Amino acid sequence: MEERTGAACFFAQAAEVKIDPQTGKVKILKMLSAHDVGTVLNPLTHQGQVEGGMVQGLGFGLMENLLDDDGGIVTSNLGEYKIPSISDIPEHETVLVEDQDGPGPFHSKPIGEHGAVPTAPCLANAIYDAIGIQIKELPLDAEKIYAALKMRDNAGASMRRS
């Protein structure tokens, strides 16, 4: 029987957010990324992949919205297609779990764009925790959050009048 190699990787993120109830604007106060990494071969580029993935996921989760009309792209420039800028990037802490179970050289594991994978769901859960409403459509922009807050407030007012 052939020996089974270790899992490629595991990763998770957590976020602390602040929501402006007057506008729905999200401010990310802090992000934490945890990665099961095996042996890190190049710490500088590895950390760049973790941070770059988080920023890519942040854009996907909060602001990027490629609009189309019958298959034709309507979002024609970066003035309309928002991507993260330096002012959007929160404090970021990384936790690396190194083990000797990686399938790569020296028991390394891939990192690639894994940092982008958990970011949107992480932010969705942090927003849900902050406002008590689960928004299930990306991007989680201020307009959607504001609408959800208004719906929540109107539902609460209706229940109080009943």
KOLTORFI-872140 format. One record per residue: x, y, z of N, C-alpha, C in turn. Coordinates in nm, 4 decimals, m for minus. Layout:
<nodes>
NODE   n_east  n_north     n_up  ca_east ca_north    ca_up   c_east  c_north     c_up
NODE        X        Y        Z        X        Y        Z        X        Y        Z
...
</nodes>
This chain:
<nodes>
NODE   n_east  n_north     n_up  ca_east ca_north    ca_up   c_east  c_north     c_up
NODE   0.0852  m0.1177   0.0000   0.0000   0.0000   0.0000   0.0899   0.1241   0.0000
NODE   0.0552   0.2197  m0.0839   0.1330   0.3428  m0.0936   0.1045   0.4330   0.0265
NODE   0.2117   0.4915   0.0830   0.1945   0.5800   0.1978   0.1269   0.7096   0.1538
NODE   0.0339   0.7538   0.2327  m0.0400   0.8766   0.2025   0.0400   0.9976   0.2494
NODE   0.0475   1.1008   0.1643   0.1188   1.2222   0.2041   0.0251   1.3144   0.2797
NODE   0.0837   1.4135   0.3437   0.0069   1.5095   0.4210  m0.0823   1.5967   0.3349
NODE  m0.1738   1.6621   0.3983  m0.2658   1.7531   0.3292  m0.1876   1.8699   0.2702
NODE  m0.2380   1.9250   0.1627  m0.1689   2.0357   0.0966  m0.1608   2.1577   0.1877
NODE  m0.2717   2.2004   0.2433  m0.2684   2.3179   0.3313  m0.4037   2.3379   0.3974
NODE  m0.4022   2.4119   0.5050  m0.5232   2.4572   0.5730  m0.5031   2.6035   0.6044
NODE  m0.6115   2.6800   0.6065  m0.5995   2.8227   0.6352  m0.7324   2.8747   0.6863
NODE  m0.7259   2.9843   0.7602  m0.8461   3.0476   0.8154  m0.8161   3.1947   0.8382
NODE  m0.9208   3.2739   0.8466  m0.9058   3.4158   0.8766  m1.0122   3.4612   0.9749
NODE  m0.9814   3.5683   1.0446  m1.0765   3.6352   1.1331  m1.0617   3.7846   1.1103
NODE  m1.1723   3.8566   1.1265  m1.1701   4.0012   1.1045  m1.2468   4.0729   1.2144
NODE  m1.1992   4.1909   1.2464  m1.2712   4.2825   1.3348  m1.3131   4.4000   1.2482
NODE  m1.4434   4.4284   1.2447  m1.4948   4.5347   1.1587  m1.5764   4.6344   1.2395
NODE  m1.5899   4.7515   1.1824  m1.6750   4.8567   1.2382  m1.7664   4.9020   1.1244
NODE  m1.8958   4.9110   1.1523  m1.9943   4.9507   1.0520  m2.0515   5.0870   1.0910
NODE  m2.0518   5.1802   0.9973  m2.1170   5.3098   1.0187  m2.2658   5.2913   0.9904
NODE  m2.3519   5.2998   1.0928  m2.4947   5.2744   1.0710  m2.5637   5.3813   0.9848
NODE  m2.5027   5.4972   0.9707  m2.5612   5.6037   0.8892  m2.5353   5.5848   0.7394
NODE  m2.4279   5.5115   0.7058  m2.3907   5.4958   0.5653  m2.3753   5.3505   0.5209
NODE  m2.3563   5.2592   0.6149  m2.3300   5.1197   0.5806  m2.1839   5.0929   0.5492
NODE  m2.0994   5.1944   0.5590  m1.9574   5.1784   0.5260  m1.8888   5.0859   0.6258
NODE  m1.8082   4.9954   0.5723  m1.7331   4.8992   0.6531  m1.5917   4.9509   0.6713
NODE  m1.5446   4.9498   0.7929  m1.4043   4.9773   0.8228  m1.3477   4.8493   0.8833
NODE  m1.2483   4.7928   0.8183  m1.1845   4.6730   0.8728  m1.0767   4.7191   0.9692
NODE  m1.0933   4.6842   1.0950  m0.9993   4.7278   1.1977  m0.8767   4.6371   1.2042
NODE  m0.8998   4.5059   1.1864  m0.7879   4.4121   1.1965  m0.8251   4.2824   1.1266
NODE  m0.7254   4.2225   1.0628  m0.7409   4.0893   1.0035  m0.6350   3.9985   1.0650
NODE  m0.6720   3.8734   1.0827  m0.5787   3.7714   1.1273  m0.5860   3.6565   1.0276
NODE  m0.4721   3.6167   0.9754  m0.4642   3.5033   0.8834  m0.3829   3.3931   0.9482
NODE  m0.4357   3.2722   0.9481  m0.3641   3.1569   1.0024  m0.3473   3.0554   0.8903
NODE  m0.2240   3.0076   0.8722  m0.1922   2.9143   0.7647  m0.1106   2.7979   0.8173
NODE  m0.1535   2.6774   0.7806  m0.0762   2.5559   0.8044   0.0197   2.5467   0.6871
NODE   0.1487   2.5662   0.7115   0.2419   2.5924   0.6016   0.3505   2.4885   0.5786
NODE   0.3618   2.3898   0.6614   0.4765   2.3004   0.6437   0.6040   2.3771   0.6737
NODE   0.7072   2.3571   0.5924   0.8324   2.4309   0.6058   0.8298   2.5489   0.5100
NODE   0.8502   2.6690   0.5608   0.8545   2.7879   0.4762   0.9943   2.7986   0.4162
NODE   1.0012   2.7958   0.2841   1.1304   2.7991   0.2163   1.1829   2.9412   0.1987
NODE   1.0954   3.0376   0.1742   1.1361   3.1768   0.1549   1.0389   3.2651   0.2333
NODE   1.0745   3.3026   0.3555   0.9810   3.3762   0.4415   0.9282   3.5063   0.3813
NODE   1.0125   3.5809   0.3106   0.9686   3.7089   0.2552   0.8612   3.6905   0.1482
NODE   0.8848   3.6044   0.0526   0.7851   3.5848  m0.0528   0.6625   3.5103  m0.0005
NODE   0.6822   3.4244   0.0975   0.5687   3.3545   0.1586   0.4744   3.4551   0.2232
NODE   0.5298   3.5472   0.3021   0.4461   3.6482   0.3677   0.3796   3.7389   0.2640
NODE   0.4492   3.7668   0.1545   0.3899   3.8452   0.0463   0.2688   3.7761  m0.0133
NODE   0.2741   3.6439  m0.0257   0.1591   3.5694  m0.0773   0.0421   3.5751   0.0212
NODE   0.0719   3.5635   0.1509  m0.0334   3.5695   0.2531  m0.1014   3.7064   0.2496
NODE  m0.0204   3.8127   0.2514  m0.0765   3.9481   0.2547  m0.1437   3.9843   0.1221
NODE  m0.0800   3.9488   0.0105  m0.1384   3.9780  m0.1194  m0.2702   3.9065  m0.1400
NODE  m0.2786   3.7824  m0.0961  m0.4037   3.7078  m0.1047  m0.5129   3.7713  m0.0218
NODE  m0.4771   3.8169   0.0988  m0.5761   3.8828   0.1843  m0.6289   4.0087   0.1173
NODE  m0.5413   4.0888   0.0568  m0.5844   4.2118  m0.0101  m0.6713   4.1789  m0.1318
NODE  m0.6327   4.0765  m0.2063  m0.7134   4.0342  m0.3209  m0.8527   3.9901  m0.2739
NODE  m0.8591   3.9124  m0.1680  m0.9873   3.8683  m0.1128  m1.0690   3.9833  m0.0575
NODE  m1.0020   4.0822  m0.0008  m1.0698   4.2014   0.0496  m1.1409   4.2749  m0.0649
NODE  m1.0714   4.2923  m0.1769  m1.1344   4.3563  m0.2923  m1.2531   4.2774  m0.3423
NODE  m1.2361   4.1458  m0.3563  m1.3429   4.0581  m0.4018  m1.4629   4.0650  m0.3079
NODE  m1.4357   4.0655  m0.1774  m1.5434   4.0615  m0.0786  m1.6174   4.1918  m0.0596
NODE  m1.5483   4.3052  m0.0703  m1.6101   4.4322  m0.0339  m1.6374   4.5292  m0.1481
NODE  m1.5656   4.5193  m0.2600  m1.5818   4.6291  m0.3557  m1.5828   4.5918  m0.5023
NODE  m1.5175   4.4867  m0.5430  m1.5088   4.4565  m0.6858  m1.6438   4.4081  m0.7376
NODE  m1.6905   4.4706  m0.8460  m1.8222   4.4366  m0.8999  m1.8182   4.4548  m1.0515
NODE  m1.7910   4.3476  m1.1223  m1.7827   4.3529  m1.2682  m1.9237   4.3401  m1.3251
NODE  m1.9777   4.4509  m1.3735  m2.1146   4.4535  m1.4254  m2.1154   4.4186  m1.5734
NODE  m2.2198   4.3460  m1.6138  m2.2334   4.3143  m1.7558  m2.3778   4.3375  m1.8002
NODE  m2.3940   4.3556  m1.9298  m2.5251   4.3716  m1.9900  m2.5329   4.2733  m2.1058
NODE  m2.6064   4.1658  m2.0853  m2.6217   4.0620  m2.1868  m2.4858   4.0090  m2.2338
NODE  m2.3950   3.9891  m2.1393  m2.2635   3.9334  m2.1699  m2.1576   4.0360  m2.2044
NODE  m2.1960   4.1613  m2.2262  m2.0993   4.2675  m2.2547  m2.0627   4.3404  m2.1259
NODE  m1.9345   4.3615  m2.1042  m1.8881   4.4267  m1.9818  m1.9258   4.5749  m1.9840
NODE  m1.9930   4.6185  m1.8794  m2.0349   4.7582  m1.8657  m1.9337   4.8368  m1.7827
NODE  m1.8704   4.7707  m1.6867  m1.7695   4.8339  m1.6030  m1.6432   4.8491  m1.6869
NODE  m1.6193   4.9697  m1.7370  m1.5167   4.9852  m1.8394  m1.3828   5.0399  m1.7908
NODE  m1.3742   5.0868  m1.6659  m1.2470   5.1420  m1.6200  m1.2367   5.1303  m1.4684
NODE  m1.1178   5.1583  m1.4156  m1.0956   5.1440  m1.2713  m1.1613   5.2550  m1.1906
NODE  m1.2150   5.3585  m1.2570  m1.2957   5.4567  m1.1861  m1.4291   5.3974  m1.1448
NODE  m1.4758   5.3007  m1.2225  m1.6030   5.2327  m1.1932  m1.5813   5.0993  m1.1218
NODE  m1.4686   5.0339  m1.1505  m1.4389   4.9037  m1.0917  m1.3424   4.9266  m0.9753
NODE  m1.3950   4.9213  m0.8571  m1.3157   4.9534  m0.7384  m1.2251   4.8380  m0.6980
NODE  m1.1028   4.8705  m0.6632  m1.0072   4.7754  m0.6067  m0.9484   4.8376  m0.4805
NODE  m0.8948   4.7572  m0.3907  m0.8419   4.8121  m0.2658  m0.7246   4.9071  m0.2905
NODE  m0.7218   5.0128  m0.2121  m0.6066   5.1031  m0.2102  m0.5412   5.0905  m0.0730
NODE  m0.4309   5.1568  m0.0545  m0.3573   5.1450   0.0715  m0.4434   5.1846   0.1917
NODE  m0.5370   5.2777   0.1728  m0.6216   5.3195   0.2854  m0.7235   5.2126   0.3245
NODE  m0.7467   5.1134   0.2405  m0.8417   5.0062   0.2705  m0.7782   4.8893   0.3443
NODE  m0.6462   4.8844   0.3471  m0.5776   4.7668   0.4003  m0.5636   4.7801   0.5524
NODE  m0.6202   4.6837   0.6252  m0.6191   4.6924   0.7719  m0.4888   4.6413   0.8323
NODE  m0.4782   4.6601   0.9614  m0.3728   4.5931   1.0364  m0.3897   4.4440   1.0122
NODE  m0.2802   4.3742   0.9903  m0.2882   4.2327   0.9533  m0.1859   4.1523   1.0322
NODE  m0.2335   4.0516   1.0991  m0.1458   3.9624   1.1745  m0.1486   3.8243   1.1084
NODE  m0.0342   3.7619   1.1006  m0.0246   3.6291   1.0399   0.0246   3.5291   1.1432
NODE  m0.0416   3.4163   1.1485  m0.0001   3.3043   1.2328   0.0356   3.1894   1.1390
NODE   0.1583   3.1418   1.1488   0.2027   3.0302   1.0665   0.2169   2.9060   1.1540
NODE   0.1547   2.7986   1.1123   0.1663   2.6710   1.1815   0.2580   2.5841   1.0968
NODE   0.3803   2.5676   1.1419   0.4780   2.4898   1.0664   0.4792   2.3469   1.1191
NODE   0.4703   2.2530   1.0260   0.4810   2.1126   1.0616   0.5737   2.0445   0.9610
NODE   0.5949   1.9192   0.9772   0.6840   1.8443   0.8876   0.6033   1.7467   0.8020
NODE   0.4851   1.7901   0.7579   0.3946   1.7005   0.6874   0.3681   1.7434   0.5436
NODE   0.4409   1.8428   0.4939   0.4146   1.8911   0.3593   0.4648   1.7986   0.2507
NODE   0.3983   1.7976   0.1352   0.4377   1.7094   0.0256   0.5521   1.7649  m0.0598
NODE   0.5901   1.8916  m0.0390   0.6930   1.9546  m0.1208   0.8329   1.9344  m0.0661
NODE   0.9308   1.9976  m0.1307   1.0692   1.9888  m0.0833   1.0818   2.0347   0.0623
NODE   1.1570   1.9622   0.1413   1.1780   1.9921   0.2837   1.0460   1.9974   0.3608
NODE   0.9479   1.9243   0.3137   0.8144   1.9173   0.3752   0.7381   2.0497   0.3643
NODE   0.7609   2.1220   0.2570   0.6886   2.2476   0.2360   0.5484   2.2202   0.1837
NODE   0.4631   2.3220   0.1956   0.3263   2.3168   0.1439   0.3053   2.4386   0.0549
NODE   0.2133   2.4302  m0.0387   0.1896   2.5444  m0.1270   0.1243   2.6598  m0.0528
NODE   0.1470   2.7821  m0.1006   0.0786   2.8984  m0.0441  m0.0026   2.9671  m0.1520
NODE   0.0552   2.9954  m0.2680  m0.0183   3.0532  m0.3806  m0.1099   3.1656  m0.3392
NODE  m0.2332   3.1584  m0.3814  m0.3314   3.2612  m0.3468  m0.4271   3.2130  m0.2391
NODE  m0.3817   3.1190  m0.1560  m0.4688   3.0670  m0.0513  m0.5200   3.1761   0.0405
NODE  m0.4434   3.2820   0.0565  m0.4875   3.3912   0.1429  m0.6143   3.4577   0.0939
NODE  m0.6448   3.4471  m0.0358  m0.7650   3.5093  m0.0918  m0.8901   3.4266  m0.0658
NODE  m0.8749   3.2981  m0.0433  m0.9900   3.2083  m0.0343  m1.0808   3.2384   0.0855
NODE  m1.0287   3.2536   0.2072  m1.1200   3.2717   0.3207  m1.1640   3.4154   0.3459
NODE  m1.1123   3.5138   0.2723  m1.1350   3.6537   0.3085  m1.2801   3.6976   0.2947
NODE  m1.3436   3.6731   0.1804  m1.4825   3.7173   0.1622  m1.5768   3.6536   0.2651
NODE  m1.5706   3.5207   0.2881  m1.6575   3.4648   0.3912  m1.6244   3.5162   0.5313
NODE  m1.4966   3.5406   0.5561  m1.4552   3.5951   0.6852  m1.5197   3.7322   0.7071
NODE  m1.5123   3.8175   0.6045  m1.5713   3.9508   0.6150  m1.7230   3.9433   0.6261
NODE  m1.7853   3.8534   0.5505  m1.9312   3.8368   0.5592  m1.9722   3.7979   0.7006
NODE  m1.8961   3.7079   0.7631  m1.9279   3.6665   0.8997  m1.9027   3.7786   0.9999
NODE  m1.7973   3.8569   0.9799  m1.7699   3.9694   1.0707  m1.8804   4.0744   1.0596
NODE  m1.9274   4.1001   0.9376  m2.0375   4.1963   0.9186  m2.1648   4.1425   0.9824
NODE  m2.1920   4.0147   0.9633  m2.3083   3.9523   1.0271  m2.3002   3.9661   1.1791
NODE  m2.1831   3.9420   1.2338  m2.1641   3.9538   1.3778  m2.1875   4.0973   1.4245
NODE  m2.1484   4.1944   1.3402  m2.1615   4.3355   1.3779  m2.3051   4.3868   1.3688
NODE  m2.3801   4.3415   1.2672  m2.5140   4.4001   1.2451  m2.6284   4.3023   1.2661
NODE  m2.5976   4.1730   1.2792  m2.7019   4.0745   1.3034  m2.7813   4.0352   1.1802
NODE  m2.7322   4.0696   1.0623  m2.8003   4.0365   0.9368  m2.6986   3.9709   0.8449
NODE  m2.7380   3.8595   0.7860  m2.6476   3.7908   0.6938  m2.6761   3.8377   0.5516
NODE  m2.5751   3.8949   0.4891  m2.5841   3.9382   0.3497  m2.5139   3.8309   0.2680
NODE  m2.5825   3.7783   0.1661  m2.5320   3.6615   0.0938  m2.4867   3.6926  m0.0478
NODE  m2.4755   3.8188  m0.0830  m2.4343   3.8543  m0.2192  m2.3138   3.9474  m0.2141
NODE  m2.2114   3.9124  m0.2925  m2.0909   3.9956  m0.3006  m2.1045   4.0957  m0.4136
NODE  m2.0389   4.2082  m0.4042  m1.9564   4.2542  m0.2927  m2.0426   4.3030  m0.1765
NODE  m1.9868   4.2970  m0.0586  m2.0532   4.3430   0.0629  m2.0279   4.4926   0.0770
NODE  m2.0872   4.5698  m0.0135  m2.0604   4.7130  m0.0183  m2.1538   4.7906   0.0754
NODE  m2.1264   4.9178   0.0899  m2.2021   5.0030   0.1827  m2.3506   5.0066   0.1481
NODE  m2.3830   5.0036   0.0204  m2.5237   5.0095  m0.0199  m2.6013   4.8877   0.0306
NODE  m2.5437   4.7699   0.0169  m2.6120   4.6484   0.0636  m2.6239   4.6476   0.2154
NODE  m2.5191   4.6904   0.2819  m2.5212   4.6919   0.4286  m2.6217   4.7949   0.4785
NODE  m2.6231   4.9128   0.4176  m2.7190   5.0170   0.4559  m2.8623   4.9674   0.4359
NODE  m2.8899   4.9054   0.3211  m3.0244   4.8528   0.2941  m3.0628   4.7472   0.3978
NODE  m2.9682   4.6599   0.4340  m2.9960   4.5570   0.5341  m3.0242   4.6196   0.6705
NODE  m2.9482   4.7224   0.7064  m2.9716   4.7917   0.8334  m3.1086   4.8574   0.8360
NODE  m3.1473   4.9208   0.7266  m3.2784   4.9864   0.7191  m3.3903   4.8833   0.7278
NODE  m3.3739   4.7700   0.6583  m3.4745   4.6641   0.6639  m3.4867   4.6114   0.8063
NODE  m3.3734   4.5937   0.8723  m3.3748   4.5461   1.0112  m3.4443   4.6466   1.1014
NODE  m3.4104   4.7753   1.0856  m3.4691   4.8789   1.1698  m3.6188   4.8932   1.1450
NODE  m3.6595   4.8843   1.0175  m3.8024   4.8932   0.9855  m3.8787   4.7737   1.0400
NODE  m3.8200   4.6549   1.0317  m3.8844   4.5352   1.0861  m3.8977   4.5472   1.2376
NODE  m3.7954   4.6013   1.3028  m3.8020   4.6200   1.4476  m3.9068   4.7215   1.4865
NODE  m3.9191   4.8297   1.4069  m4.0214   4.9314   1.4345  m4.1610   4.8745   1.4148
NODE  m4.1782   4.7904   1.3121  m4.3087   4.7281   1.2861  m4.3470   4.6380   1.4022
NODE  m4.2526   4.5637   1.4537  m4.2816   4.4710   1.5632  m4.3152   4.5475   1.6906
NODE  m4.2490   4.6619   1.7110  m4.2802   4.7409   1.8312  m4.4190   4.8024   1.8241
NODE  m4.4661   4.8362   1.7033  m4.5999   4.8936   1.6867  m4.7086   4.7897   1.7011
NODE  m4.6770   4.6634   1.6788  m4.7787   4.5567   1.6825  m4.8237   4.5268   1.8220
</nodes>
